[in-house]
């Protein structure tokens, strides 16, 4: 092999050696999850606030789902009570956290639009700072029964996301 070929081979190997660390550095790892505010994990008492929403029938001229405009509040309250994680209190002054549930209609302009969105805001009642926020979209449907099912699924997802948020973080050794 000539010196020229050897030099070219060494150059290729050296170039590859330099590029490999750069390409792996470009595929950076996801940062570790940021901590959940301590108020959420340590809370024992919760006040559920009905932030309301739009008047469904007035906006689209038909029944959006059964249960009327208080359905988001009533269903969220029932699911959180069944969960049993928090003692539900009747005043925000008595609560460690406020869980504010609201509903808004959404029109994407599609034939079967997203019906709306459920929004849960977790608030520190002492500072009034938003600690966390969840938004879950409710799929639209032609039939009222299917809209009801889609609403129930979205509400269950909101509550399940809150449950995941309150779980203790995995031990450091398990995340490696």
Helices and strands as residue ranges (DSSP letters): H 3-26, H 38-42, E 45-53, H 56-60, H 71-83, E 87-88, G 92-94, E 97-105, E 114-123, E 130-139, H 144-166, G 172-175
